[in-house]
Amino acid sequence: MPVTTEYDVVIVGAGPAGTACALALRHSGRRVALVDKARFPRDKICGDAIPSPTLKLLACLDPSYATELHALLALHRAPTTHSRLLAPSGEELRIAWHNPAFNSPRLHFDEALLTLVRRHTATELLEGYAICSLQTDEHGITLTPTDSTQRPLRAALVIGCDGANSVVARSLGPPTALDRAYHCAAVRAYYKEVADAPEDTSDFYFLREYRAGYCWVFPVGGGVYNVGFGMLSEEVAARRLNLRHELSELLATHPHLAPRFAKAEALTSITGFGLPLGGSNRPVHGLRTLLCGDAAALIDPLQGHGIDKAVHSGILAAAQVVACFQAQRFDADFLASYAQQIKQRIGRELAQRYRLMRFLAGKPWLVDLVVRAARWRWLRRRLVRAVG
C-alpha cells in the first residue's frame, strides 16, 4: 500500500471557496492542505464579476485581507459603480450601486486570493495535484492522485471546493443525470476597443428571442472587457443552440451591440462553461465531507455569479471543521449542521431568486415593464434590493 501524507483537513480546489476556507482556518491549529489540479496563475472561465459581499466576508476574517486584495489587483480590476440594463424593448436603465464591487479576471483574482493564503497561513499548498478517487472509512478519507508518482493524501475531513464537476461531490453517491432546469450554460471571450464602454459600468442585455438568460459586457481593467452570453440549459437543449454561434451573431447583428463591436478586437476565442444553479437542494455534506461553492451548486440563478457565495460557504465550512475537531465527530449527522447553515444563510435566498428567475423567463413584456417602472426612484430602490 502506498505511503500517505497525513493531514487533519484537505481542501480540494484553490478557488474562492477553497482559499476562503484556508484563510478562515488560519488559527485553528490544524494541519491543512489546499490542493488543486492546476498550477497558478490559471484561467477560470467566468463572467469575472466580484460582488460586494465578497470583500465584506473577507474583511470579517481580517480587515487587512480586503486592503491587500485591492493592492494585489491594482492593475487587474475595474471598480463597478454602475450597471446598465437593456430591456428586450431596447429601453435602457442605469443603476448606481452603493456598495463597493469590481470585476477582475479570474486569472488574477484567484491568484491574489492564493497569495493571501501563502502570506497569512501555514496551509500546505499542493498545485498540479489532480485527484482520481476518494475512499472513506471509519478513521478518515484517502485521496488518490491521478499521477502515480505523487503520494496519496489522508485526512479526517475533506472540503470539496473543486467546482461544478467536483470529484469530491461525485464521491458522495452514485452519479445523477444533469438537471438542465437547474443548470446554466454560458460562453465568454475577452475584447478590447469596445465602444461606449465606461470602465465603471457593467452592461446586461435582456433579449426577446431568448428566455432565461442575458448577454453581458463587463469591464475588467486596462481597457479589456469580458463579453459573454448565458442561458438556462434546458432552453439550450430544447432549441439545440450553439452558444458560441449565438454570441457571435449577437455582436455582429444586434442593433445595440453591433455598433459597439464594429471595431472591437477579440483577445481570445469564445469558450464555454456550465454553472449548477442554486435552489436545487443539492446535497452539501456526507461522511467526513463538506461541499462549498460551485461544488455545492451555490450559483445565483438570477445573475449567474457565485464568488460571494463560494467565499461565504468556505468560511461556514471552516467553522464546521473547528466544531468537528472539538467534538471529535466527523459523521454525516454531525456535519448536517453545516447543511443547515448553508440553507439558512445562502440556500433560502438562492431558492427565492430561482423562483423569480423562472417567473421572469419567457416574459419579455414583464422585463420591459420592470425596466420602465424602475425609472421611478422608489421602484428602482426595490429593484436594486431584489437583484442584490
Salt bridges, closest charged atoms under 4 A:
ASP43 OD2 - ARG188 NH2 3.17
ASP62 OD2 - ARG26 NH2 3.10
GLU68 OE1 - ARG119 NH1 2.66
GLU68 OE2 - HIS120 NE2 2.75
GLU91 OE1 - ARG372 NE 3.18
GLU91 OE2 - ARG375 NE 3.04
ASP110 OD2 - ARG42 NH2 2.89
ASP110 OD1 - ARG106 NE 2.83
GLU111 OE2 - ARG118 NH1 3.44
GLU124 OE2 - ARG31 NE 2.78
GLU127 OE2 - ARG118 NH2 3.34
ASP137 OD1 - ARG154 NH2 2.93
GLU138 OE2 - HIS139 NE2 3.88
ASP196 OD1 - ARG84 NH1 3.28
ASP200 OD2 - HIS82 ND1 3.69
ASP203 OD1 - ARG84 NE 2.72
ASP203 OD2 - ARG260 NH1 2.80
GLU234 OE2 - ARG358 NH2 2.74
GLU235 OE2 - ARG239 NH1 2.70
GLU265 OE1 - LYS192 NZ 3.68
ASP300 OD2 - ARG353 NE 2.72
ASP308 OD1 - HIS305 ND1 3.52
ASP308 OD2 - LYS309 NZ 3.98
ASP331 OD2 - ARG329 NH2 2.82
GLU349 OE1 - LYS309 NZ 3.05
ASP368 OD2 - ARG208 NH2 3.08
